[in-house]
């Protein structure tokens, strides 16, 4: 089995899946808000969908935490902080509408 295809197994922990879900939700939310044209940035009800995917990405990242402290654990915590920032930006874009 190829390791790349392991991100599609939902029962297994996957940092790649969590990061891809969060970044994809962030980019989608920016595009739904009309980001390339800064004068027309607006909120949209469709942004609830990327918000749900970003939350799912954060849950997937949190599943990868280990009980014992290590540099891996610290890296996962940094990824969790970035997921929180993505959620905050999506909520802020929702508030524009």
C-alpha positions, 0 to 999 in steps of 0.5 A: 500500500502506498503511504500517500493513499493512507490519508484517505483512511479516516480511522488512521491518524494523519497530519497531512490530512489535517493540514490539507483540510485546514489550508484548503478551507482557508483558501476556499474561504478567502475565495468565497469572500472575494479576496483577489479584489480587496475592495469587494471583500464580503461575507457569505453564508457559504463560508460555514462549509469551509469553517466546518472543514477547518474544524475537522482539520483541527480535530485531525491534527489534534488526534496526532498528539502524543502523551509524552512530550517531544519535538514532534509534540511541539510541532503538532502544537504549532500546527494546532495554533495555526489551525486556530488562526485559520478558524479565527480568520474564517469567523472574521470573514463571516462577520463581514457579511 
